[in-house]
Amino acid sequence: MPDDLWRDDIVTWSEQQSDRLRRLRAGERVNDLDWDHIIEEIESLGRREIEAVRSLLVQAVLHLMKLHAWPGHPAARKWRVDAADFLIQAQDGYRPSMARSLDLAGAVGYARRRLPVQRFTTPAQDLPPLGAIPLAALADPAFTLEDLEAALFPPA
């Protein structure tokens, strides 16, 4: 099967492949399945789910960092609300099988690298060294934004 459809119109390609897989499951002899790309797409599904959770967690951490870097900013209340929402969404998308692939330390590092690009009229306050995100932040729905904040910004 030519790669063109997979590259140019993934929606049509996926519809065709799923139809062929259903026909194969029903016992029909189907010879034109695009096995290489089917395998690749199945593998990428998990990676995309992990990346979505990581991205939401990065957003939660970044918003907490902004709260600590600019504590008196007029948007501080919104940052806290948004951070809580990002954490809840990350928890909702999290699956225990992600634990072995989700780089929590890397998420904190990435959020930290993004903080300097935030531009406000007042300079940022220095942040202390950050703690780690515990896996409970995602695995335990009772884990709150306040718990995440305490983990990231432990008392000195």
Salt bridges, closest charged atoms under 4 A:
ASP3 OD2 - ARG7 NH2 3.34
ASP3 OD1 - HIS37 ND1 3.58
ASP19 OD2 - ARG23 NH1 3.35
GLU28 OE2 - ARG23 NE 3.05
ASP32 OD2 - ARG20 NE 3.27
ASP34 OD2 - HIS37 ND1 2.78
GLU41 OE1 - ARG48 NH1 3.95
GLU51 OE2 - ARG54 NH1 3.54
ASP82 OD2 - HIS63 NE2 3.96
ASP82 OD2 - LYS78 NZ 2.68
GLU149 OE2 - HIS68 NE2 2.75
GLU149 OE1 - ARG80 NH1 3.04
